[in-house]
Amino acid sequence: MRAIRRLTVRPALPAPLEALGELAGNLRWAWHPATGDLFAALDPQAWESSGHDPRGVLGLVSRDRLEEAAADQEYVARVEAGRADLRAYLSADRWYQRAAQQGAQQGAQQGAEPTSWPAAIGYLSAEFGVAAALPQYSGGLGILAGDHLKAASDLGVPIIGVGLLYTHGYFRQSLDRHAWQQEHYPLLDPNALPVQLLREDDGTPASVALAQPGGPDLVARIWVASVGRVPLLMLDTDVKGNPQHYVDVTDRLYGGDAEHRLRQELLLGVGGLRAIREYCRITGHAAPEVFHLNEGHAGFLGIERLRELTVADDGPRLDLEAALEVGRASTVFTTHTPVPAGIDRFPRTLVEQYFADHGGVTPGVPTERVLALGSEGYEGGDPGVFNMAVMGFRLAQRANGVSRLHGHVSREMFNGLWPDFDIDEVPITSITNGVHAPTWVARDVLGLAAVRGADPDGDDTSAFWRAVEEVPDAELWSVKRAQRERLVGEVRRRLRASWLQRGATPAELGWTDEVLDPDVLTIGFARRAASYKRLTLMMRDPARLRRLLLDPERPVQLVIAGKAHPADDGGKRLIQQIVQLSDDPELRHRIVFLPDYDIAMAQPLYPGCDVWLNNPLRPYEACGTSGMKAALNGGLNLSVLDGWWDEWFDGANGWAIPSADGLEDPDHRDDVEAAALYGLVEREVAPRFYDTDAAGVPTRWTDMLRHTLLSLGPKVLASRMVRDYVRQLYAPATASARALGADHAGAVALAGWKQRVREGWHAVRVEHVEGSGAAQGEVDVPEVGDTLTVRAFVALGALAPADVAVQLVQGRAGEADDILEPTTAELGLAEDLGGGRYRYEGSVELAAAGPFGYTVRVLPHHAALAAPAELGLVTYPR
């Protein structure tokens, strides 16, 4: 019998335990074990059955047990201490406040401008992986966004997160009898989630509305999840009065057709900014001075900002070009994809419908200008397509990739937006991702350092990891073995449940009690089943893999997990191949596939693995943070040099799988790289793991483990990542925005300057370049140490010398006279020749022998530009 309605009944807590409601309502419990302990102590069985969800525990615990706990003075005291600790965490100054104050004081002492720290930052993402109890994520992008918010909370960075609240979240995964992925979409009741409705003072739910073509406004409620100190606003369209196709806008993550996705992204960007405005109005929170778009999904925020600035009723109205400068100066865009197929692209005609000049989503912003911002109007682009990443780059003055290698790949991918510049000058920088240690590091690993005086919540994270240096090998190995044993128990439980779902009977599953061995080398591999991640590379040579798994002296066991997108049958076939191999009675005790990979599975998986495997096609892994989580738990990475591993592998903190980048045949490439993978495990990984001393400790392994913690620990942290964003992007963006003036007069002037430069650039020419040696041209063959003097005769037309920079570009010359690894130096204005013509001059020392080349170029120059290539204009000698 099915219920016709479903509702969630909230527990009524006894007065002495009211603090439990406050603790359950803040997601800090997701990374603060002491808070979780309070709920586990209340009802251990409910704690386990709820998936370690405090709100779930309160919904399951009996009234009698609550009364009993309320009478336990020791327990009540612990609860009150927990609440006091949370309130102190939420109110005390942390790194951001202290650093901002210190920067202001230093600036005052030195007579300089104080560091520009934003009053608040708006951070928008299509998904957030904060906790398993709030399933609003699909994979790495969401986990990264969740870690960003949690690290910002720990550091005191005043971020406001914005996302969507999906009725079904992402899908739950199971397998059928044929090992084929099945998707399930459980209904999520917001009242059962750790979120609260944002309400007006009179209790009315706050909402935002977006005009829709040919229909009523789309209305969305605003839910708030408290992620420590950070509010996460989540928009939900399951609102009374919305037609069903509006209700469905927030039905599930990454589902539906192109128009469905477009509506979601309009809601995230346009509705997200309106939600921020509502939240700040109601709560008094400082309004963001900087907006961070985490991938192109949120790009329409920039269009809504244009509407605000051009049709605003509560401030100076700007023309469109000045409004664009205001928006660009204060916007940061992060791209996460290394492949064009990973970018959201919509038919131009579809986008046009939603931004019609009359009745569009952002009334007052001309349709053609919106379309131009997302146009692929460059060589190799499709003029019929609206590209969300392209719009992101055009609406943000600062952009970045998520690892050093990915920054380079992104500059290559989007070079078409700045076609006259070399790849390395494309204005896309990089900040390498990090992971939130308190979320992902096992308690016993944290305990190793904590008992030696290191503070896991302190600012000096390097001191925390240095404490590991003092841990004896035997103790380190004992902790790692305990983690592996816990993983084995978890795997057996999950594998049995999966087989029952596949139709097996309990009587058939006795063998699951013998799956895996806590003393065998354990390799983990868990990620999305996208083709470039090569889920089945380890299976290229089944006989060799079998020998590795069943080696009588040095066996290996594999734990594999991952989801394929519901529409990706190719990814599902990869999963099916792995499951069919793991079903083999001879192998199933050494290789397992666990369905429904999520945060709850990941948290015991990373600590329990000795080695973390990653074998993508290089360079298609933008960053890949799972290996970071493994490293923080004493796991060693065995990975292709891609993403973060490319920049932080040092030869002693894991192993690099050679990449056959030059091979054009993909099958041959897979064979070569798989053979290299097998060879590393056979010759290096397994022998080191099983080489033990008299006490049974593999000291060469623990040396490598310790080095991994010390070399990678401080680098792979989300706290380092967020600090980098603050210093390298948020603070400079704030300074740029403030420099435009509170009345935006600077933006008006900047827009006018850009228009004048663009209109006059056709007349800019490098007419003639002369070079002479140290003895006025008498040196025919210069030597190292000689000085080269360069004179350039430049025509600027209607522009003035203050509008441009004239640069000498020099470096080693290649076979085609291209300048390799060029460096630039400014040439000084030496003479006004009249008629808009000028002579520039400068010198450079010849510092290295060999072929040398140089040229001269002219670029626009303005103090408000963040990068020389920003306007895409440059002139070289013809």
KAFENZI-V958179 format. One record per pair of residues at least 12 apart in sequence whose ideal C-beta (glycine too) atoms are under 6 Angstrom apart, sorted by the first residue. I is the first residue (numbers start at 1). GAP is how many residues later the second one is. D is the distance in whole Angstrom. If there is no record, write none. Layout:
BEGIN
((I & GAP & D) (I & GAP & D))
END
This chain:
BEGIN
((8 & 181 & 5) (8 & 183 & 4) (8 & 184 & 4) (11 & 47 & 5) (14 & 52 & 6) (14 & 56 & 4) (16 & 54 & 4) (16 & 60 & 5) (17 & 53 & 5) (19 & 60 & 5) (19 & 61 & 6) (19 & 64 & 4) (20 & 59 & 6) (22 & 61 & 6) (23 & 12 & 6) (23 & 59 & 6) (24 & 30 & 4) (24 & 31 & 5) (24 & 34 & 6) (26 & 200 & 4) (27 & 103 & 6) (27 & 104 & 6) (27 & 167 & 6) (27 & 200 & 5) (28 & 200 & 5) (29 & 25 & 5) (30 & 101 & 4) (31 & 119 & 6) (31 & 407 & 4) (31 & 408 & 4) (33 & 410 & 6) (35 & 47 & 6) (38 & 41 & 6) (38 & 44 & 5) (39 & 15 & 5) (39 & 18 & 5) (42 & 19 & 6) (42 & 27 & 6) (43 & 14 & 6) (43 & 18 & 5) (43 & 22 & 6) (46 & 14 & 4) (46 & 15 & 5) (51 & 81 & 6) (51 & 549 & 6) (53 & 80 & 4) (55 & 139 & 6) (90 & 139 & 6) (94 & 61 & 6) (94 & 62 & 3) (95 & 60 & 4) (95 & 61 & 6) (95 & 364 & 5) (96 & 59 & 5) (96 & 60 & 4) (96 & 61 & 5) (97 & 59 & 5) (100 & 17 & 4) (103 & 12 & 3) (116 & 615 & 5) (116 & 618 & 4) (116 & 619 & 4) (117 & 614 & 6) (118 & 171 & 4) (118 & 172 & 5) (118 & 612 & 6) (118 & 616 & 4) (119 & 167 & 4) (119 & 170 & 5) (120 & 38 & 4) (120 & 166 & 4) (120 & 168 & 4) (121 & 38 & 5) (121 & 167 & 6) (121 & 169 & 5) (121 & 171 & 6) (121 & 609 & 6) (122 & 38 & 5) (122 & 154 & 5) (122 & 166 & 4) (122 & 169 & 4) (123 & 36 & 5) (123 & 38 & 5) (123 & 169 & 5) (124 & 38 & 5) (124 & 148 & 5) (124 & 169 & 6) (124 & 174 & 4) (125 & 20 & 4) (125 & 38 & 6) (125 & 169 & 4) (126 & 171 & 4) (127 & 14 & 6) (127 & 15 & 3) (127 & 126 & 6) (128 & 14 & 6) (128 & 17 & 5) (128 & 18 & 5) (128 & 35 & 5) (129 & 13 & 4) (129 & 14 & 4) (129 & 17 & 4) (130 & 16 & 4) (130 & 97 & 6) (132 & 466 & 6) (132 & 467 & 4) (132 & 468 & 4) (133 & 61 & 6) (134 & 59 & 6) (134 & 60 & 6) (135 & 34 & 4) (136 & 30 & 6) (136 & 33 & 6) (138 & 32 & 4) (138 & 115 & 5) (139 & 389 & 5) (141 & 195 & 6) (144 & 289 & 6) (145 & 149 & 6) (147 & 288 & 6) (147 & 289 & 4) (147 & 571 & 4) (149 & 12 & 5) (149 & 78 & 5) (149 & 81 & 5) (150 & 286 & 5) (151 & 285 & 5) (151 & 567 & 4) (151 & 568 & 5) (151 & 571 & 5) (152 & 78 & 6) (152 & 570 & 5) (153 & 74 & 6) (153 & 75 & 3) (153 & 76 & 4) (153 & 77 & 5) (155 & 564 & 6) (155 & 567 & 6) (157 & 565 & 6) (159 & 71 & 5) (160 & 71 & 6) (160 & 116 & 6) (161 & 69 & 6) (161 & 71 & 4) (162 & 71 & 5) (162 & 110 & 4) (163 & 71 & 5) (164 & 71 & 5) (164 & 86 & 5) (164 & 104 & 6) (165 & 58 & 5) (165 & 69 & 4) (165 & 71 & 4) (166 & 84 & 5) (166 & 86 & 5) (166 & 87 & 5) (167 & 71 & 6) (167 & 84 & 5) (168 & 17 & 4) (168 & 83 & 6) (168 & 84 & 4) (169 & 19 & 6) (170 & 83 & 5) (171 & 12 & 4) (171 & 14 & 6) (172 & 12 & 4) (172 & 424 & 6) (173 & 390 & 5) (173 & 422 & 5) (173 & 423 & 5) (174 & 327 & 5) (174 & 421 & 5) (175 & 327 & 6) (175 & 420 & 5) (177 & 325 & 6) (177 & 326 & 5) (179 & 397 & 5) (179 & 400 & 4) (179 & 401 & 5) (180 & 396 & 6) (181 & 383 & 6) (181 & 391 & 5) (181 & 394 & 6) (183 & 383 & 5) (185 & 67 & 6) (190 & 33 & 6) (194 & 31 & 6) (195 & 28 & 4) (195 & 30 & 5) (196 & 28 & 5) (197 & 26 & 6) (198 & 24 & 4) (198 & 26 & 5) (205 & 16 & 5) (206 & 16 & 5) (206 & 72 & 5) (207 & 12 & 5) (207 & 14 & 5) (208 & 12 & 5) (208 & 63 & 5) (208 & 66 & 4) (208 & 67 & 5) (210 & 60 & 6) (210 & 61 & 6) (210 & 151 & 5) (211 & 148 & 6) (211 & 150 & 6) (213 & 140 & 5) (213 & 141 & 6) (218 & 28 & 5) (219 & 20 & 5) (219 & 23 & 6) (220 & 15 & 4) (220 & 17 & 5) (220 & 51 & 6) (221 & 15 & 5) (221 & 18 & 6) (222 & 53 & 5) (223 & 13 & 6) (233 & 42 & 5) (233 & 46 & 6) (235 & 32 & 6) (235 & 36 & 5) (235 & 40 & 6) (236 & 14 & 5) (237 & 12 & 4) (237 & 13 & 5) (249 & 14 & 5) (249 & 15 & 6) (258 & 88 & 6) (262 & 84 & 5) (265 & 32 & 5) (266 & 34 & 5) (266 & 95 & 6) (268 & 29 & 6) (268 & 30 & 5) (269 & 29 & 5) (269 & 30 & 6) (269 & 31 & 3) (269 & 32 & 4) (270 & 30 & 5) (270 & 34 & 4) (270 & 91 & 6) (272 & 29 & 6) (273 & 28 & 5) (273 & 31 & 5) (289 & 445 & 5) (290 & 40 & 5) (290 & 440 & 5) (290 & 443 & 5) (290 & 444 & 6) (291 & 40 & 5) (292 & 40 & 5) (293 & 40 & 5) (293 & 99 & 6) (294 & 40 & 5) (295 & 41 & 5) (296 & 48 & 6) (296 & 92 & 3) (296 & 93 & 4) (296 & 96 & 5) (299 & 89 & 5) (299 & 92 & 5) (299 & 93 & 5) (302 & 25 & 5) (302 & 93 & 3) (303 & 59 & 5) (303 & 62 & 6) (303 & 67 & 6) (304 & 58 & 6) (305 & 22 & 4) (306 & 17 & 5) (306 & 59 & 5) (307 & 55 & 4) (307 & 57 & 5) (307 & 58 & 5) (309 & 14 & 4) (309 & 17 & 6) (310 & 13 & 5) (310 & 54 & 6) (311 & 53 & 4) (316 & 427 & 6) (318 & 426 & 6) (321 & 430 & 4) (322 & 425 & 4) (322 & 426 & 5) (322 & 429 & 4) (325 & 422 & 4) (325 & 425 & 5) (325 & 426 & 5) (326 & 418 & 6) (326 & 421 & 5) (328 & 69 & 4) (329 & 68 & 5) (329 & 407 & 4) (329 & 408 & 5) (329 & 411 & 6) (330 & 403 & 5) (330 & 407 & 4) (331 & 64 & 6) (331 & 65 & 4) (332 & 64 & 6) (332 & 66 & 5) (332 & 397 & 5) (332 & 401 & 6) (333 & 59 & 4) (333 & 63 & 4) (333 & 66 & 4) (334 & 66 & 5) (335 & 54 & 6) (335 & 66 & 6) (335 & 75 & 5) (336 & 66 & 6) (336 & 286 & 5) (338 & 68 & 6) (338 & 71 & 5) (338 & 282 & 5) (338 & 284 & 5) (339 & 281 & 6) (343 & 46 & 5) (344 & 44 & 4) (345 & 40 & 5) (345 & 42 & 5) (346 & 40 & 5) (348 & 36 & 5) (348 & 38 & 5) (351 & 35 & 4) (355 & 12 & 5) (355 & 15 & 4) (373 & 18 & 5) (373 & 21 & 5) (374 & 12 & 4) (374 & 13 & 5) (374 & 16 & 6) (374 & 17 & 4) (378 & 38 & 4) (379 & 37 & 6) (380 & 36 & 6) (393 & 24 & 6) (397 & 469 & 5) (398 & 331 & 5) (398 & 335 & 6) (398 & 468 & 6) (399 & 29 & 5) (400 & 29 & 5) (400 & 30 & 5) (400 & 31 & 5) (401 & 29 & 4) (402 & 31 & 5) (402 & 220 & 5) (402 & 221 & 4) (403 & 29 & 5) (403 & 220 & 4) (403 & 240 & 5) (403 & 241 & 5) (404 & 26 & 5) (404 & 243 & 5) (405 & 214 & 6) (405 & 241 & 5) (406 & 216 & 4) (407 & 23 & 3) (409 & 210 & 5) (410 & 18 & 5) (411 & 12 & 5) (411 & 15 & 4) (411 & 17 & 5) (418 & 451 & 5) (418 & 454 & 5) (420 & 454 & 5) (421 & 448 & 5) (425 & 444 & 5) (427 & 440 & 4) (427 & 442 & 5) (427 & 443 & 6) (431 & 293 & 5) (431 & 294 & 6) (432 & 212 & 5) (433 & 190 & 4) (433 & 192 & 5) (433 & 288 & 6) (434 & 282 & 5) (434 & 283 & 5) (434 & 284 & 4) (434 & 286 & 5) (434 & 287 & 4) (435 & 190 & 5) (435 & 193 & 5) (435 & 194 & 5) (435 & 283 & 6) (436 & 282 & 4) (437 & 195 & 6) (437 & 280 & 6) (440 & 189 & 4) (441 & 191 & 5) (441 & 192 & 6) (442 & 41 & 6) (442 & 165 & 4) (442 & 191 & 6) (444 & 35 & 5) (445 & 188 & 6) (448 & 23 & 5) (449 & 15 & 5) (449 & 18 & 4) (449 & 19 & 6) (452 & 15 & 4) (452 & 18 & 5) (454 & 13 & 4) (461 & 253 & 6) (461 & 256 & 6) (462 & 252 & 4) (465 & 244 & 6) (465 & 245 & 6) (465 & 248 & 3) (468 & 241 & 5) (473 & 224 & 5) (473 & 226 & 6) (473 & 229 & 4) (474 & 223 & 5) (476 & 226 & 5) (477 & 220 & 5) (477 & 225 & 6) (480 & 154 & 5) (483 & 124 & 4) (483 & 125 & 5) (484 & 34 & 5) (484 & 38 & 6) (484 & 124 & 5) (485 & 33 & 4) (486 & 118 & 6) (487 & 117 & 5) (487 & 121 & 2) (488 & 28 & 5) (488 & 30 & 5) (490 & 114 & 5) (491 & 25 & 6) (491 & 101 & 6) (492 & 20 & 5) (492 & 23 & 5) (494 & 100 & 5) (495 & 17 & 5) (495 & 20 & 6) (495 & 97 & 6) (496 & 13 & 5) (496 & 16 & 4) (498 & 97 & 5) (514 & 75 & 6) (515 & 74 & 5) (516 & 41 & 5) (520 & 35 & 5) (520 & 37 & 5) (521 & 35 & 5) (521 & 89 & 6) (521 & 165 & 6) (521 & 168 & 5) (522 & 35 & 5) (522 & 87 & 5) (522 & 88 & 5) (523 & 35 & 5) (523 & 88 & 5) (523 & 90 & 5) (524 & 35 & 5) (524 & 81 & 6) (524 & 85 & 3) (524 & 88 & 5) (525 & 35 & 5) (525 & 88 & 4) (526 & 35 & 4) (526 & 36 & 6) (526 & 71 & 5) (527 & 35 & 5) (528 & 34 & 6) (529 & 33 & 5) (529 & 35 & 4) (529 & 42 & 4) (529 & 45 & 5) (529 & 46 & 5) (531 & 39 & 6) (532 & 84 & 6) (532 & 85 & 5) (532 & 88 & 4) (533 & 83 & 5) (534 & 81 & 5) (535 & 39 & 4) (536 & 38 & 5) (536 & 41 & 5) (537 & 78 & 5) (537 & 137 & 5) (540 & 130 & 6) (540 & 131 & 6) (540 & 134 & 4) (544 & 134 & 5) (548 & 133 & 6) (549 & 38 & 6) (549 & 41 & 4) (554 & 132 & 4) (554 & 136 & 5) (557 & 33 & 5) (558 & 33 & 4) (559 & 33 & 6) (560 & 18 & 6) (560 & 33 & 5) (561 & 33 & 4) (561 & 36 & 4) (562 & 35 & 6) (563 & 34 & 6) (578 & 15 & 5) (579 & 14 & 5) (606 & 23 & 4) (606 & 24 & 5) (606 & 27 & 5) (607 & 26 & 4) (609 & 26 & 5) (611 & 25 & 5) (611 & 27 & 5) (612 & 15 & 5) (612 & 18 & 4) (612 & 23 & 5) (612 & 25 & 5) (613 & 25 & 5) (614 & 13 & 6) (614 & 25 & 4) (615 & 25 & 5) (615 & 42 & 6) (616 & 24 & 6) (616 & 26 & 5) (618 & 22 & 5) (618 & 24 & 4) (618 & 41 & 4) (619 & 23 & 6) (621 & 21 & 4) (621 & 22 & 4) (623 & 20 & 4) (623 & 21 & 5) (624 & 19 & 4) (627 & 12 & 6) (628 & 88 & 4) (631 & 77 & 5) (631 & 81 & 5) (634 & 71 & 5) (636 & 18 & 5) (637 & 17 & 4) (638 & 17 & 5) (640 & 17 & 5) (640 & 19 & 5) (641 & 15 & 5) (648 & 67 & 6) (650 & 61 & 6) (652 & 55 & 5) (653 & 54 & 6) (653 & 55 & 4) (653 & 58 & 5) (653 & 59 & 6) (655 & 25 & 5) (657 & 19 & 6) (657 & 20 & 5) (658 & 18 & 5) (660 & 12 & 4) (660 & 13 & 6) (688 & 12 & 5) (688 & 13 & 5) (689 & 12 & 5) (750 & 114 & 5) (757 & 46 & 6) (757 & 103 & 5) (760 & 37 & 5) (760 & 38 & 5) (760 & 39 & 5) (761 & 112 & 5) (763 & 34 & 3) (764 & 32 & 6) (764 & 94 & 6) (764 & 111 & 5) (765 & 30 & 4) (766 & 28 & 6) (766 & 90 & 5) (766 & 111 & 4) (767 & 26 & 5) (767 & 28 & 6) (768 & 25 & 4) (769 & 23 & 5) (769 & 87 & 5) (769 & 108 & 6) (770 & 21 & 5) (771 & 17 & 6) (771 & 19 & 5) (772 & 17 & 5) (773 & 13 & 6) (774 & 12 & 5) (774 & 13 & 5) (782 & 64 & 6) (784 & 62 & 6) (784 & 65 & 5) (786 & 60 & 5) (787 & 56 & 5) (787 & 58 & 6) (788 & 56 & 5) (788 & 58 & 6) (789 & 54 & 5) (790 & 18 & 5) (790 & 52 & 6) (791 & 50 & 5) (792 & 35 & 6) (792 & 48 & 5) (792 & 64 & 4) (793 & 46 & 6) (794 & 12 & 6) (794 & 44 & 5) (794 & 46 & 6) (794 & 64 & 6) (795 & 41 & 6) (795 & 42 & 5) (796 & 40 & 5) (797 & 39 & 5) (801 & 28 & 5) (804 & 54 & 5) (804 & 57 & 5) (805 & 54 & 5) (805 & 56 & 4) (806 & 21 & 5) (806 & 34 & 4) (806 & 52 & 5) (807 & 17 & 5) (807 & 19 & 6) (807 & 50 & 5) (808 & 17 & 5) (808 & 19 & 6) (808 & 34 & 6) (808 & 48 & 6) (809 & 13 & 5) (809 & 15 & 5) (809 & 46 & 5) (809 & 48 & 6) (810 & 34 & 6) (810 & 44 & 4) (811 & 12 & 6) (813 & 38 & 4) (813 & 39 & 6) (813 & 40 & 3) (817 & 36 & 6) (819 & 34 & 5) (825 & 19 & 6) (827 & 13 & 4) (827 & 15 & 4) (828 & 14 & 6) (857 & 17 & 6) (857 & 19 & 5) (858 & 17 & 5) (859 & 15 & 5) (860 & 13 & 5))
END
